[in-house]
Amino acid sequence: MLGFPCNQFGDQEPGTDAEILAFAQSTYDVDFPMFSKIEVNGEGAAPLFTFLTHAKPNEDGTTDIVWNFTKFLVGRDGEVLARFAPTVTPAEIGVELAAVL
């Protein structure tokens, strides 16, 4: 798992990278790599998220990330296998994850 903080959703990530990491570790016991804050939608979207969202659009065909904690499952070969709503937990993704390991 990798984390990419983004402040495009209700100003939930206004802090510095260090502040965001400290909050995620102390509040959610995050133990996976956290990257610098990026944009995931619009003209300033990071190329990684442009790739992910176009490879696996939303169910309605749109590509925008609708809220923080949207998740993508990417195979070892770089193929985007699935996109998960913010409410889906990593534990719930376990079955699909086990299939690609």
Rosetta blueprint (number, residue, H / E / L):
1 M L
2 L L
3 G E
4 F L
5 P L
6 C L
7 N L
8 Q L
9 F L
10 G L
11 D L
12 Q L
13 E L
14 P L
15 G L
16 T L
17 D H
18 A H
19 E H
20 I H
21 L H
22 A H
23 F H
24 A H
25 Q H
26 S H
27 T H
28 Y H
29 D L
30 V L
31 D L
32 F L
33 P L
34 M E
35 F L
36 S L
37 K L
38 I L
39 E L
40 V L
41 N L
42 G L
43 E L
44 G L
45 A L
46 A L
47 P H
48 L H
49 F H
50 T H
51 F H
52 L H
53 T H
54 H H
55 A H
56 K L
57 P L
58 N L
59 E L
60 D L
61 G L
62 T L
63 T L
64 D L
65 I L
66 V L
67 W L
68 N L
69 F L
70 T L
71 K E
72 F E
73 L E
74 V E
75 G L
76 R L
77 D L
78 G L
79 E L
80 V E
81 L E
82 A E
83 R E
84 F E
85 A L
86 P L
87 T L
88 V L
89 T L
90 P H
91 A H
92 E H
93 I H
94 G H
95 V H
96 E H
97 L H
98 A H
99 A H
100 V H
101 L L
